[in-house]
């Protein structure tokens, strides 16, 4: 199923958006495009869309306990999180961003 997230010009590089899907999804815009992960940190109930996005490293830092995740792969890069994030395919269609949710 395709979930309509936003228009392509709604997010600037380095920004993230929380999407009220099931499960909640964080949509990120990096320098090379759009990426989507589960929004909830795998360590604690924190919204990663509210975290700091590092464009150079392509990572997001959890705003609660500082865990860092690779936005592209979902891998947990630092404690206290040890489990990876679920990632979702992103498609751009006619200037709009869609996320594939199964």
C-alpha positions as CSV (number, residue, x, y, z in Angstrom):
1,X,0.0,0.0,0.0
2,X,1.3,3.5,-0.8
3,X,0.9,6.1,2.0
4,X,0.9,9.7,0.8
5,X,3.5,11.6,2.9
6,X,3.9,15.1,1.5
7,X,4.9,17.2,-1.5
8,X,8.6,17.0,-2.4
9,X,9.1,20.7,-1.6
10,X,7.6,20.4,1.9
11,X,10.9,19.1,3.5
12,X,14.3,20.7,3.1
13,X,17.5,18.6,3.4
14,X,18.1,17.8,7.0
15,X,14.5,17.9,8.0
16,X,12.2,15.1,9.2
17,X,8.5,14.7,9.4
18,X,6.4,12.3,11.6
19,X,3.7,10.6,9.8
20,X,0.6,9.2,11.6
21,X,0.6,5.8,9.9
22,X,0.5,2.4,11.5
23,X,3.2,2.2,12.7
24,X,4.2,5.9,13.0
25,X,6.9,6.7,10.3
26,X,9.6,9.2,10.2
27,X,10.3,10.7,6.7
28,X,13.7,12.3,6.3
29,X,15.1,14.4,3.5
30,X,18.8,13.8,3.0
31,X,21.1,15.5,0.4
32,X,20.4,12.6,-2.1
33,X,16.7,12.0,-1.5
34,X,14.0,10.9,0.9
35,X,14.2,8.0,3.3
36,X,11.7,6.5,5.8
37,X,12.1,4.6,9.0
38,X,9.8,3.7,11.9
39,X,9.4,6.8,14.0
40,X,9.7,5.2,17.4
41,X,13.3,4.6,18.8
42,X,14.0,0.9,19.4
43,X,15.3,1.8,22.9
44,X,12.5,4.0,24.3
45,X,9.3,5.6,23.2
46,X,10.8,8.6,21.5
47,X,9.9,10.2,18.1
48,X,12.9,10.2,15.9
49,X,11.4,12.8,13.6
50,X,12.0,15.2,16.6
51,X,15.7,14.2,16.7
52,X,18.8,15.8,15.1
53,X,19.5,14.8,11.5
54,X,23.1,14.8,10.4
55,X,23.3,15.3,6.7
56,X,27.0,14.4,6.3
57,X,26.7,11.1,8.3
58,X,23.1,10.4,7.1
59,X,22.1,9.7,10.7
60,X,19.4,10.7,13.2
61,X,20.0,11.1,17.0
62,X,17.2,10.1,19.3
63,X,16.1,13.1,21.3
64,X,15.7,11.1,24.6
65,X,18.8,9.1,25.2
66,X,21.1,10.0,22.3
67,X,21.1,6.7,20.3
68,X,22.2,7.2,16.7
69,X,20.7,5.4,13.7
70,X,21.8,5.2,10.1
71,X,18.7,6.7,8.2
72,X,19.4,4.7,5.1
73,X,19.8,1.2,6.6
74,X,18.1,1.6,10.0
75,X,21.1,0.2,11.8
76,X,21.7,1.3,15.4
77,X,25.1,2.9,15.6
78,X,25.4,3.8,19.3
79,X,23.9,2.7,22.6
80,X,21.6,2.5,24.4
81,X,19.7,1.3,21.3
82,X,20.9,-2.0,19.9
83,X,18.1,-3.0,17.6
84,X,17.8,-1.6,14.1
85,X,14.9,0.5,12.9
86,X,12.5,-0.8,10.3
87,X,12.9,1.0,7.0
88,X,10.3,1.6,4.3
89,X,10.7,2.1,0.5
90,X,10.0,5.7,-0.7
91,X,8.7,6.6,-4.1
92,X,8.3,10.1,-5.7
93,X,5.3,10.4,-8.0
94,X,4.4,13.6,-9.7
95,X,6.1,15.8,-7.1
96,X,4.7,13.9,-4.1
97,X,6.4,11.6,-1.7
98,X,4.8,8.2,-1.0
99,X,5.9,5.4,1.4
100,X,5.3,1.7,0.8
101,X,3.7,0.1,3.8
102,X,2.9,-3.6,3.8
